[in-house]
Amino acid sequence: MRDFLPADVRRRTYAIGVIRGVYERYGFEPLETPAVENIETLLGKYGDEGNQLIFKILKRGEHEASGQADLALRYDLTVPLSRVVAEHRSTLPKFFKRYQIQPVWRADRPARGRFREFFQCDVDAMGSTSPVVEAELCAAACEAMQALGFGDAVLRLNHRAVLGGVLEVAGVPTDRHGDALVALDKLDKIGLDGVKVEYEKRGLSPAVADTVLGILGSAAVSGAVAADNAVALDRVEAFVAGHEKAVAGIANIREVLALAARTPAAAQLRVDLSLARGLSYYTGCIMEMTVPDLAGSLGGGGRYDDLVGMFLGQQVPAAGFSLGLERILVVMGERAMFPAHITATAADVLIAQWNAATAGDALALAHELRAGHLRVEVYPDADKLGKQFKYAASTGVPLVVIEGDDERAASELTVKDLRTGDQQRLPRANAANRLREMLG
Amino acid sequence: MRDFLPADVRRRTYAIGVIRGVYERYGFEPLETPAVENIETLLGKYGDEGNQLIFKILKRGEHEASGQADLALRYDLTVPLSRVVAEHRSTLPKFFKRYQIQPVWRADRPARGRFREFFQCDVDAMGSTSPVVEAELCAAACEAMQALGFGDAVLRLNHRAVLGGVLEVAGVPTDRHGDALVALDKLDKIGLDGVKVEYEKRGLSPAVADTVLGILGSAAVSGAVAADNAVALDRVEAFVAGHEKAVAGIANIREVLALAARTPAAAQLRVDLSLARGLSYYTGCIMEMTVPDLAGSLGGGGRYDDLVGMFLGQQVPAAGFSLGLERILVVMGERAMFPAHITATAADVLIAQWNAATAGDALALAHELRAGHLRVEVYPDADKLGKQFKYAASTGVPLVVIEGDDERAASELTVKDLRTGDQQRLPRANAANRLREMLG
């Protein structure tokens, strides 16, 4: 877990602002949930690996010594959302579209762009099974990436029912589907041969592994994206022919592609039958955002129609997409994608302290300049002016203002522009306006 | 701990934005630290009561069963800041002025405006012992309150050395000062008689208690604030005459008052010798913000010159102020202080779905309107129009747009203004401009 110093926070705030702006244009509303959930809310929602990575909080009071944990840190934003929808169902709109930009915690091994505390930027739409929902999520995620400056992001698309159908037709027993998907999810990291080894370890025959990977793991053909997508869907359709759920899943993917055709997602959606997604709660379309220069994804999502029902006892269809802020920031930093203005300094003006006896004058001047919408720092100690200028130069503040005895007598101020070295006197009255002009 | 539904988040975002804006005009820079700290960083910094209220996180892996905790949730923003300053000393400016607006967690019993997860809005200035620092903190805190609309906030001011001097002169043994201050800190809640009972419990004689409370607990005289402040300081100065540290503390309070005289804090600063502040790390001036209609404080702060040294082994003078967001929001809600515009709905426009076959057209239109800076929701299901209008009315969206077969043939759209009931046709081209005009 990391500290974010001012320059970091400014970059994060910029990226969050861009993403939030896009999410709001798509009609998503803000939601925030507590960092801490009851431990039962989280356990059993993320698969075995997920359970292991949840940070658990000791029960208070007399039970503390027993090591019993009753609370846990939020592991993602989707399960808390599902709990909220179950709890507040009667007060929320029928189609609840929310965005949520908050940290989550996983006791994972850190890697590049992977941390134990990281922010997710989620959009989810509750209440509809329409493929319009998936198309809108894909469009919002792609537009957010474009607004950040990512022209080359790819949004991979698959469907859990298609995966299930392929596994079934290939002869993988139903109770091994979870294992088979977890191994497939590692394809990016360990390659086809690695997945085969994993399959063998889990007792799947080499022949079955070859069949599954021959369909799901085949590389994309080299054509236009839309053509590739059509080829991939046709091929898997031929393989699962007659498997009702898989065929419906393929039709669902085709609907999403057609609906997204005139949205910002159009050029970025690519059918990738090997996409599995690690989390266990997905039930329909699954998506993952990637860029060429970072292994792993910058975000992902999908449909999870059963999750709210685990809290409510009544099904509420749902789908969502989550952008991972830290990994996005890592790539943006490496590619120098941040606009220059967000590395601004803390203050526009530093007011030097002439001497301790006139420190009250410095504070009164600061008040006046702040009321004039300037960001003003007052040098706190009555140090020599040379030392104060040295400090100013070290902070990057553009203007230093001095109200010495001469200036006071003449109702003037001295302003030094540290960017040019120029120094001038200006009238004390309406100084804020003049200083704002100098800042440009 | 609570969920914040969209209307809550909008109110919180508004208040945070106002406070952040003021802090930035004072030249404070943003800092963010992780929610989780090493447990040793937190233990022993907040006094015994504080230690009890820290949420502890189970160590991972094999130690999990042992109940051993190695991490803990952030209890305030001051101790993490001190750790950051110690860790990053070489890269931070000599006078590091930072603001930090993040949640903290305390396993406290909840009360009105008191929660187990709550946001603090902190400003701190590191590196100077000048009273300019305290004056600027008081000004920033008061200006933030004024910007939120609080005209009647009072910023109470006291000094740890004055408290220590009074206790010493009254005959309280040095090793009982902590106890005496903890009891005094409850004066607001339990009254003078309650504090006397606490003092007796802790073995302080009734005579000593009377002396201490006679000086520290006497009600403010009824005069102008500045006159009251002078009276209080003169009276305590007479009592501690000759006690060097207490006399210096009184001089320090007078300096801060003089420096703040031409800042937004001027009319709100009130010397209150009974102010003790619960936290153990304060070393100089202490402050607390109150309003008449809420028991307890909306914020507080003070000087803590020794805290960074506990991490760095080298003293770095420091002072800070923390506004409590939740309590501020409670009072703002009760007083109806939120501007009307922040209760805005999620979307400006709802695009109705004419039928499933034309859903792609609806998404294309949505894309166009969003590019025109409108916040647009698309109705996801191909429900009857009446049902769609009913939904629109329930969400409060002002405009509903329909592109039916007739409209499409005429290159037009139908727009219904739900605020007036008016319905009209408008050209499909440049619809975003026309809709923005209708929204006003």
Interface residues (C-beta under 8 A of the other chain):
Chain A: M1 R2 D3 F4 L5 P6 D8 V9 R10 R12 T13 E24 R25 Y26 G27 F28 E29 P30 L31 E32 T33 P34 A35 V36 F55 K56 I57 L58 R60 E64 A65 S66 G67 Q68 A69 L71 L73 V84 E87 H88 T91 L92 P93 K94 F95 K97 R98 P103 W105 A107 R116 E117 A125 G127 S128 S130 V132 V133 A135 E136 A139 E143 A258 L259 A260 A261 R262 T263 P264 A346 A347 L350 Q353 A359 G360 A362 L363 A364 A366 H367 R370 H373 L374 R375 V376 E377 V378 Y379 P380 D381 A382 Y391 S394 T395
Chain B: M1 R2 D3 F4 L5 P6 D8 V9 R10 R12 T13 E24 R25 Y26 G27 F28 E29 P30 L31 E32 T33 P34 A35 V36 F55 K56 I57 L58 R60 E64 A65 S66 G67 Q68 A69 L71 L73 P80 V84 E87 H88 T91 L92 P93 K94 F95 K97 R98 P103 W105 A107 R116 E117 A125 G127 S128 S130 V132 V133 A135 E136 A139 E143 A258 L259 A260 A261 R262 T263 P264 A346 A347 L350 Q353 A359 G360 A362 L363 A364 A366 H367 R370 H373 L374 R375 V376 E377 V378 Y379 P380 D381 A382 Y391 S394 T395
